[in-house]
Amino acid sequence: MFRMLTLIWAMGIVLYAPQAQAVAPMGEYGPSRTAMVSEVQTSKTAPLANQVKKSAKRTTRARRKTAQRHRVAHARKYTRHHATRSTRATSRRASRTRRSKAVYAYRSRRITEVGSQASVKQQAKRSPRVASSKTRRKHRSVPVGTTMSGLASYYWQPQRVASGGWFNPKAMTAAHKTLPFGTRVRVTNKRNGRSVEVTINDRGPYVGGRIIDLSDAAAGAIGMKSAGVVPVNVEVVGR
């Protein structure tokens, strides 16, 4: 009896095992049900995913276009700004150049005017003062033997002489206010008695109390260079 029951049990296991494998446990869905649910969910979410992808693409394109517009606007602003700066710099340089030229021209004109005025003043100082016709000195000859007394000075600076030509400090010449050019006079130093003969070829001196202005060599001949100004006698000896 026990053997018979065991045999029936084994036969039942053999016959119903495939069916037991096909049937899912209680409370769970079979494979077909899960597949159906996943297919339904996939069919519902597919349009949403496509729509999200399309919106993302549109957003990306919009961002790219916006960035491109910003770059173009920035480039235009940068170009316009730098063009304005370069134009302003050019105008400033041109204005500075004009101002410097104007200042230079003004200074040059002022220097020229001042120089011309100074030269006129210097020429007026150098040239003898022109007196009226009543007080104008007459350069007339005097008889031989005429004597004059007064102070004598000497000069050595290179300059033109009134008779023409250039002053030679080594020549025996002198300057007198009225004696004609070419007149020979004898100048005697009252302090030491030494004398020298000189020829009048210039006008001067224009200092009160002085009657004759000797050359450097003539002043050395009568020993007056150390004193500078000495009392002398002037005697006309000929022409």
Secondary structure as GFF3:
##gff-version 3
##sequence-region A 1 239
A	DSSP	alpha_helix	2	22	.	.	.	ID=ss1
A	DSSP	alpha_helix	31	126	.	.	.	ID=ss2
A	DSSP	beta_strand	147	155	.	.	.	ID=ss3
A	DSSP	beta_strand	173	175	.	.	.	ID=ss4
A	DSSP	beta_strand	184	189	.	.	.	ID=ss5
A	DSSP	beta_strand	195	202	.	.	.	ID=ss6
A	DSSP	beta_strand	210	215	.	.	.	ID=ss7
A	DSSP	alpha_helix	216	221	.	.	.	ID=ss8
A	DSSP	beta_strand	230	238	.	.	.	ID=ss9
###
